[in-house]
Amino acid sequence: MNPIIKPSSELRKNYHAIAEICKETKQPVFITKNGRGDTVIMDMQSFSEREEQIAVAQRLITAERARISGASEVTVDEFEQIASEAIKIGSCDE
C-alpha cells in the first residue's frame, strides 16, 4: 500500500476531494503540516471496520494468553468463535 499524503493546505482548500479519496480507496489519508506528518483522516466506515478488527484481535490475544497460562477463562468453543470472527472480518478486507 502506498500511503496517500496531502498537505494541510489542500485539506483546507479541498476537503470534499480528500473525503472522496478516503471513501473510494478505503485507505487513510496522511496530512502533513510544514512537511511533517500531522494528522490521519479516514472515512467512518473504514474506521469502524478497523476498530472492530482491533477489538477482535485484542479478544484473540486475551484468549490465547489465558490458554497459554492454563487459565480456564475461555473455553475451546469460545476461542473457536472468536477465531472465526477474526477470520470472517479478515476475509472481508480482500
N, C-alpha and C positions, 0 to 999 in steps of 0.2 A: 504494500500500500504506500503510495506516495502521498505525503501529507499535503493538504491544501492550506496554503499560507497566504494571508491577506493583511495589508497594513491597516491600522486603526482608522486612518483617514478614509479608506474605502468603506469601512463599516459605517462611518458617519454619513458618507455621501450616498451609499448604495446598499442599505440594509436589506431591502427586498431581494436583490440579486444574491446576496450571501445566504439569506434564509433559504432561497430556492436551491442553491448548491447543496446545502445541508440536507434538504428533503430529497433531492434527486439522487445524490451519491450515498446517502445514509452514513456519511463519514463526518467527523468533526472538522471544523474549520479553525485553524490556529490564527489568532490575531496578534500582530506584532505592534509594539509601541517603541518608537525610536530604534527600530531594527532588532529589537529583542522580543522574545516570546512574552506575551502578557495574559492572554485570555483564550479560552477554547469555547466555541459555540457549536451546538448540535441541535437537531430537531427533537421535539418532545418524544416522538415515538421511538427513535433510536436511543434516546436517553433512558426511557422506561425499560426498553428491552435490555440494555446494558446493565441497568440496576438489578433487574430480575436475574440476569446471568451471574452477577456478583453475589446475590443472595443465595442462589443455588450452590455456587462454588463454596461459599462460606459454610453452608449446611453440610456439604460433602466433606470438607476439611474437618469440621467438628465431629462428624460421624466416624471418619477414618481415624482421627486421633483417639476417640473413645474406643474404637475397635482395637487399635494397637496397644492401648494401655490396659485392655482387658475389662474395661467398664461395660456394664450391661445396660447403658442408657439407650442404645439404639439396637433394635432387633435386625436380623438379616433382612426381613421383609421391608422394614423401614429404610434400610440402607439401599436396597434394590429400588425402592420407589424414588428415593432422592436421586440415585444414579440415572434412573430412567428419565426423570425430569430434566436433568442436566444434558443428557444425550439428545432429548427432544428439542430443547432450546438451542443446543449447539447445531443441530441439523437444520434449523430454520435460518441460520446465517449464510448458508451456501447458496 
